[in-house]
Amino acid sequence: MAIGLEDKKQIVSEVNQAAAGALSAVLADYHGVDVGELTELRKTARENKVYLRVVRNTLLKRAVEGTEFECVQEVLVGPTLLALSEEDPGAAARVLKGFSKDNDNFEIKALSIGGELLDASQIDILATLPTLDQARSILMSVMLAPMTKLARTVNEVPSKVTRAVAAVRDQKQEAA
């Protein structure tokens, strides 16, 4: 089905706005995946705040111009599904990686983060990035560990003194 010029401009504008605010991008080849599976993927993407769009390569090349995802232009061959992480850098990678495990026809082409194009084999690195809440939790546990250890150490001193006094008392009672 032919797309009119105004529709093309609207698609380019929409994708450009999404790319300008995105943290990471993942490109995939969806050839051979049926509509029901893609609908389920879109639902999962919405739940994880991932912008998901099937875009013609010519329109996608124009849409990513001037964004940090300009580097993906060299891998735009064949049917392309674009996934952009809006809040969590690893969200799109996690969603598409999980989907590709269940679908043999679905193939991840490349990914981009921080203006760098990464090979599809590095999807695990991006997918295992902690979410914001997980990162905060890790940071807080690292910050809390020294204080916890100090509190345990300070609390151990009176306990040792009490045990030593009790041992001396037990010895004197046995001696008497």
C-alpha positions, 0 to 999 in steps of 0.5 A, spaced: 500 500 500 502 506 497 503 511 503 502 519 501 507 524 502 504 527 508 503 520 511 511 519 510 512 526 513 508 524 519 512 518 520 519 521 520 517 526 525 514 521 530 520 517 529 525 522 530 521 525 536 521 518 539 529 517 537 531 524 540 528 522 547 530 515 547 536 512 551 537 506 546 535 503 540 534 495 538 533 493 530 530 487 528 528 483 522 521 480 523 520 477 517 516 470 518 513 472 524 505 472 524 501 478 526 498 475 532 505 474 535 507 481 533 501 484 537 503 480 543 510 483 542 507 490 541 503 489 548 509 487 552 513 493 549 507 498 551 508 495 558 515 496 559 515 503 556 518 501 549 517 505 543 516 499 537 515 501 530 515 497 523 518 503 519 521 503 512 528 503 511 528 510 507 523 513 512 527 510 518 534 513 515 531 520 515 528 519 522 534 518 525 538 524 522 540 528 527 539 523 533 544 519 536 542 513 533 544 516 526 549 510 526 544 505 525 543 507 518 548 502 515 544 496 518 538 498 515 537 492 510 530 488 509 524 488 514 526 492 520 522 493 527 525 499 531 525 499 538 526 505 542 527 505 550 524 511 553 526 510 560 530 504 561 536 503 557 535 496 557 528 495 556 528 494 549 533 489 549 530 485 554 523 485 550 526 483 544 531 478 547 525 475 550 521 475 544 527 472 540 527 466 544 520 464 543 520 466 535 526 462 531 524 467 525 525 473 529 532 476 528 536 482 532 540 486 527 543 491 531 543 495 537 545 502 539 546 506 545 550 512 546 551 514 539 555 507 538 552 501 533 553 495 537 553 488 534 547 483 535 551 479 539 552 484 545 544 484 546 546 480 553 550 486 555 544 491 554 539 486 556 542 485 563 543 492 565 539 494 571 533 498 571 533 505 575 530 501 581 535 496 581 541 500 580 538 505 586 538 498 590 545 496 589 547 503 590 544 503 597 546 496 599 553 499 597 553 505 601 549 501 607 554 496 608 560 500 611 555 503 616 552 496 618 559 493 619 561 499 623 554 498 627 556 490 628 563 492 630 561 497 635 555 492 638 560 486 639 565 490 644 560 490 649 558 483 648 565 481 648 566 484 655 559 481 658 562 474 656 568 475 659 565 478 666 561 472 665 566 467 664 570 470 670 564 470 675 563 462 673 571 461 674 570 464 681 564 460 683 567 454 681 573 455 685 569 457 691 
